């Protein structure tokens, strides 16, 4: 290598590396926070909206993200819904290295040899084992912070979960899971989602309802947790996963 060659190539290499690193940050932010507008991403990442659009164009071209109309729960406001960007299945696969095919084959074998109830029993047992850590986190939190505590515990398991107040026309909170390590398996075996929803109901001591799931093509798994009243304090039946 001649003197000076390295100096001429390094700036280009650094530029390419920096572009890829920032692009990965954009994709990761969508994974962690769910479908996002350009303004959302710019605010979270400290970038200009023009820079975010440039990275999104590249990610769309790579089939990592896709543009879609923002989904609105409750009363829709006037005007066109904002365009949001969500991860595609390929984009999720870049972050998720689970053995989906093996898991589906195993569940198919269980279903064929022992029936659907055996699959449901497996799903409940699997979630129950995971839920022990969640139960400790929820039980140690003040009543008004239990949904937030559950979100943090789920995030520690890779679900990138957040808790927020529900829209103004709903009394309660929304638990949002922006990533699901078993989404591809749950597409074929919704018993996994149903068992998880039942556990959320048990942990929080109230009826909960699934509004959306990644397994059914939504950008985020969204669970509605109603504000606790005397009529819901004793409820324990979880809402079914949307069809």
SULDALIN-V347506 format. One record per residue. N is the residue number from 1. PHI is phi as a letter, one per 30 degrees, with the letter a starting at -180 (999 if undefined). PSI is psi as a letter, one per 40 degrees, with the letter a starting at -180 (999 if undefined). BURIAL is 1 if it has 16 or more other C-alpha atoms within 10 Angstrom, else 0. Layout:
[[N PHI PSI BURIAL] [N PHI PSI BURIAL]]
This chain:
[[1 999 h 0] [2 d i 0] [3 d h 0] [4 j d 0] [5 d d 0] [6 d d 0] [7 d d 0] [8 d d 0] [9 d d 0] [10 e d 0] [11 e d 0] [12 d d 0] [13 d d 0] [14 d d 0] [15 d d 0] [16 d d 0] [17 d d 0] [18 d d 0] [19 d d 0] [20 d d 0] [21 d d 0] [22 d d 1] [23 d d 1] [24 d d 0] [25 d d 0] [26 d d 1] [27 d d 1] [28 d d 1] [29 d d 1] [30 d d 1] [31 d d 1] [32 d d 1] [33 c e 1] [34 i a 1] [35 e h 1] [36 b i 1] [37 d i 1] [38 e d 1] [39 d d 0] [40 e d 1] [41 d d 1] [42 d d 1] [43 d d 0] [44 d d 0] [45 c e 0] [46 i f 0] [47 c i 0] [48 d i 0] [49 d d 1] [50 d d 0] [51 d d 0] [52 d d 1] [53 d d 1] [54 d d 0] [55 d d 1] [56 d d 1] [57 e d 0] [58 d d 0] [59 d d 1] [60 d d 1] [61 d d 0] [62 d e 0] [63 i f 0] [64 c d 1] [65 b i 1] [66 b i 1] [67 d i 1] [68 a i 1] [69 d h 0] [70 d h 1] [71 d h 0] [72 c h 0] [73 c h 0] [74 i a 0] [75 d h 0] [76 d h 0] [77 d i 0] [78 d i 0] [79 j i 0] [80 d h 0] [81 d i 0] [82 d i 0] [83 d h 0] [84 b i 1] [85 c h 1] [86 b i 1] [87 d i 1] [88 d i 1] [89 e d 1] [90 d d 0] [91 d d 1] [92 d d 1] [93 d d 0] [94 d d 0] [95 c e 0] [96 c h 1] [97 c f 0] [98 d i 0] [99 c g 0] [100 d d 1] [101 d d 0] [102 d d 0] [103 d d 0] [104 d d 1] [105 d d 0] [106 d d 0] [107 d d 1] [108 d d 1] [109 d d 0] [110 d d 1] [111 d d 0] [112 d d 0] [113 c d 0] [114 b e 0] [115 j i 0] [116 d d 1] [117 d d 0] [118 d d 0] [119 d d 1] [120 d d 1] [121 d d 0] [122 d d 1] [123 d d 1] [124 d d 1] [125 d d 0] [126 d d 0] [127 d d 1] [128 d d 1] [129 d d 0] [130 d d 0] [131 d e 1] [132 d d 0] [133 d d 0] [134 d d 1] [135 d d 1] [136 d d 0] [137 d d 1] [138 d d 1] [139 d d 0] [140 d e 0] [141 c i 0] [142 e i 0] [143 e d 0] [144 d e 0] [145 c e 0] [146 d d 1] [147 d d 1] [148 d d 1] [149 d d 1] [150 d d 1] [151 d d 1] [152 d d 1] [153 d d 1] [154 d d 1] [155 d d 1] [156 d d 0] [157 c e 0] [158 j e 1] [159 c e 1] [160 h f 1] [161 c i 1] [162 b i 1] [163 b i 1] [164 a i 0] [165 d i 0] [166 d i 1] [167 e i 0] [168 e d 0] [169 d e 0] [170 b h 1] [171 c h 0] [172 l a 0] [173 b i 1] [174 b h 1] [175 c h 1] [176 c h 1] [177 c h 1] [178 d e 1] [179 b i 1] [180 b h 1] [181 d e 1] [182 c f 1] [183 e d 1] [184 d d 1] [185 d d 1] [186 d d 1] [187 e d 1] [188 c d 0] [189 b g 1] [190 d e 1] [191 e d 1] [192 d d 1] [193 d d 1] [194 d d 1] [195 d d 1] [196 d d 1] [197 d d 1] [198 d d 1] [199 d d 1] [200 e d 1] [201 d d 1] [202 d d 1] [203 d d 1] [204 c e 1] [205 i f 1] [206 a i 1] [207 d h 1] [208 b i 1] [209 b h 1] [210 d h 1] [211 c d 1] [212 a i 1] [213 b i 1] [214 d d 1] [215 d d 1] [216 c e 1] [217 j e 0] [218 d i 1] [219 d d 1] [220 b i 1] [221 d h 1] [222 c h 1] [223 c h 1] [224 d h 1] [225 c h 1] [226 d i 1] [227 d h 1] [228 d h 1] [229 b i 0] [230 d d 0] [231 d d 0] [232 c e 0] [233 e d 0] [234 c e 0] [235 d i 0] [236 b e 1] [237 d h 1] [238 d i 1] [239 d i 1] [240 d i 1] [241 d h 1] [242 d i 0] [243 d 999 0]]
